[in-house]
């Protein structure tokens, strides 16, 4: 009997600990580097790995550069080339950060919350500090988040002829959406 109670207690404790960390393998990152000259440099990656620890506020995302899909295959080829993202040398981008106002987000109560997020974005082998806001929606046991921010490509040593020619925005807009389980 004592053994059964111990196993049951351990199962409940383990379940509570694991429930704090939410994950997904299908978060979405949209990359919009369109300009008045060219409306085609837009891409989407729907296979982004993400995690959210509701107790500590830790947030992490990882995206394979080759999984960004453009409507024009030639732009996708340029995006992955050595003159641009060099996806063979730098195959992933990642973000590791924290919700800095975690006390204002109630993961136990349905609602929409504004979260301040600070962390490190690594892209093209360069890591830079990023601060942004995210909208977190809690609905039952589901948690979703969305955020939009811009980066300066030169900060990540990403340059190329298309950027210099004005065909690709120097500060593309990045949108991240995730539905955690």
Long-range contacts (C-beta under 8 A, 24 or more apart in sequence): 19-54, 20-53, 20-54, 20-55, 20-56, 21-51, 21-52, 21-53, 21-54, 22-51, 22-52, 22-53, 22-54, 22-143, 22-180, 22-181, 23-49, 23-50, 23-51, 23-52, 23-180, 23-181, 24-49, 24-50, 24-51, 24-178, 24-179, 24-180, 24-181, 25-49, 26-179, 27-61, 27-176, 27-177, 27-178, 27-179, 28-175, 28-176, 28-177, 28-178, 29-61, 29-63, 29-68, 29-174, 29-175, 29-176, 30-173, 30-174, 30-175, 30-176, 30-177, 31-68, 31-172, 31-173, 31-174, 32-169, 32-172, 32-173, 32-174, 32-175, 33-168, 33-169, 33-172, 33-173, 34-169, 35-166, 35-167, 35-168, 35-169, 36-166, 37-165, 37-166, 37-167, 38-162, 38-167, 38-168, 40-70, 40-71, 40-72, 40-75, 41-70, 41-75, 41-79, 41-162, 41-167, 41-168, 41-169, 41-172, 42-70, 42-71, 43-68, 43-69, 43-70, 43-76, 43-79, 44-68, 44-69, 45-69, 48-176, 48-178, 50-178, 50-180, 51-180, 52-143, 52-145, 52-178, 52-180, 54-107, 54-143, 56-98, 56-102, 57-98, 57-99, 57-100, 57-102, 57-105, 58-96, 58-97, 58-98, 59-95, 59-96, 59-97, 59-98, 59-99, 59-117, 59-119, 60-94, 60-95, 60-96, 60-97, 61-94, 61-95, 61-176, 61-178, 62-92, 62-93, 62-94, 62-95, 63-92, 63-93, 63-94, 64-91, 64-92, 65-90, 65-91, 65-92, 65-93, 66-91, 78-160, 78-162, 83-160, 83-161, 84-158, 84-160, 84-162, 85-124, 85-158, 86-124, 89-125, 90-123, 90-124, 90-125, 93-121, 93-122, 93-123, 93-124, 94-121, 94-122, 95-119, 95-120, 95-121, 95-122, 95-130, 96-120, 97-130, 99-134, 105-136, 106-138, 107-138, 107-143, 108-138, 109-138, 110-138, 110-139, 110-140, 111-137, 111-138, 112-136, 112-137, 112-138, 113-137, 113-138, 115-145, 117-147, 121-151, 123-151, 123-156, 123-158, 124-156, 124-157, 124-158, 125-157, 126-155, 126-156, 126-157, 128-155, 128-156, 134-176, 142-179, 142-180, 142-181, 143-179, 143-180, 144-177, 144-178, 144-179, 144-180, 145-176, 145-177, 145-178, 145-180, 146-175, 146-176, 146-177, 146-178, 147-175, 147-176, 148-173, 148-174, 148-175, 148-176, 149-173, 149-174, 150-174
